[in-house]
Each structure stands twice: as structure tokens, then as C-alpha cells.
Amino acid sequence: MTILITGANGTVSREVLRELAGQQSVRALVRDAARAPHLDGVDVVVGGDLDRPRTLAPAFEGVTTLWLLTPMGPTAPSQSMNAVWAARQAGVRHIVRLSAIGAAHDAPTRNGRLHALSDAEVQESGIPWTILRPSFFMQNLLAAKAGEHLYGLFGEAKVGLIDARDIGAAGAAILAAPERHKGRIYTPTGPESITLHQAAEDIARATQKPVRYAPQSPDEVRDSLLQAGLDEWSAEVLAEYRAAYGSGWGDFTNDHVEQVVGRAPRSFAEFANDHREHFANL
């Protein structure tokens, strides 16, 4: 069995690779050799571009199981479509697709609606599939702290945010035994739904430094992201997520990580403690 990991430099894909390296025959697809993951037991294929279908055949040759991740953006369905087509041509036997929380044709964000298109194509591809729609990544908050302030997309609402390491563990477990998860859609969350006020308190305890959550409106989120240099499409989509999360859209938890991995997911307090040096230096 050969597993191909697309989006190999992504936050979750890196965790999937760490879980699988040395345990399975794993291939990582990257466009840029300089950013290729360096893990023992991982074969790296450079040059495959999901925007250019003709470049994909070498990476997909001999692949039995595909981890399908595309970056957020308006062309994501096209990239996913190209990967699914290459998978069909190569005889891939199972696709594990990393989607997004709340992916649906009536999702409150453009990103969620785009993911719904890609999910539907995978489901109708004729290839057995599993879909992961994880909650908000705890790792997103690693760049959200500035001095004594923590910024985020929740408003005053709670969210069942999840450590990307737990998403990676779930993804790796499915990739290693995909037949057990055929036709399943999982929505991995952390063990508790919390506000960013609580997250700030957990970071403060871990770093022994004061941290205060500074809520922003959707417009403030968009404007601050544009000022930081983010492109307009991404800034507006993240502002849409701010409005959705602020309405309580992400306020839920479940046992999907435990179902797949066999253990409970990490709490935010554990995450903050594991990354205390990073948070302390921001």
C-alpha cells in the first residue's frame, strides 16, 4: 500500500506525515523542493501541481490511498477535481479528504460552500472515501497573540477547537486502515467548547505572563488582515468565519477523535502548555 499526501506543507498534512513516517509507504507531493518535508521513510515527489493536471501522473503512480488537501482559495474545487481525476486514472482505491467544519451548499462562508463542492465530487467519484471536517485548529492561535493580547475569530462565542496533531492522528489512522472508515464523515473537535477568554487564561497560566483576549468585529478582522498583507479574498472569508463563529456556529464537541484514534483529544490547556515558549516570545 502506498499513501500519497497532498498539501504536504500544510499544518495537518505535516502531522499526518509524522504519524505515518516509518510505519507505512508514504509519498509527499510538493511543488517547491525547498519546502519539502524531511522525514525518514517519506518519499518526496517535487513538481506536481494540482493546478496543472498533466504534472500529477508521476506522483500518483502506484498510489493506493490518497490524502487530499487543497489550500483555501477560490480555485480549491478545481485543484480537488484535478486530484480526483488523477486518482481515478491511477487506480487509487480510497480517498481521505480534509474538508472544513460546516462544509455545505448553504454554509455561511464561501470556503464552506467551496468545500461542499469538492466533498460532493469525491463522494460521486466511484472511489471509496472518507471525509474529515475538523473544527477550528488550535494552531491558528499561534499567530493570533501579540504582546498581552490574543486575537481571534470567535467573538464572545464558544468553539470546540481542536489540536491539529489530533486531526493528523485521526487522518493517519484512517489512511492506515481505510476500509474501516468507508463512507464516513467525521467532524473532529477538541474535548471542550471554550471562549477565547478561556484560551487567553490558559496561555497566561502556561507562560506566567498576562494575556487578555481582544474581540474584534467581522469588519475589524477583515481590515486588520488586509493591513497585515493578506489578500482580499482570504481576508473577507475569514471575516465571514468571524460572523459565523460569533453566532455560536462552532459551539459543539463530539467523540470522533476517540472513535478513530482510541484516545481523547488534547485540551487547549495542554496545547498552551506544549507551546508555552512560543506564546511567551510573542
Secondary structure, DSSP 4 states (H G I P E B T S, - for coil): -EEEESSTTSHHHHHHHHHHBTTBEEEEEES-GGG----TTEEEEE--BTTBGGG-HHHHTT--EEEE---SSTTHHHHHHHHHHHHHHHT--EEEEE--TT-STT-SSHHHHHHHHHHHHHHTSSS-EEEE----BGGGGGGTEETTEE--S-TT--B--B-HHHHHHHHHHHHHSGGGGTTEEE----SS-B-HHHHHHHHHHHHTS--EE----HHHHHHHHHHTT--HHHHHHHHHHHHHHHTTTT----SHHHHHHSSPPPPHHHHHHHTHHHHHT-
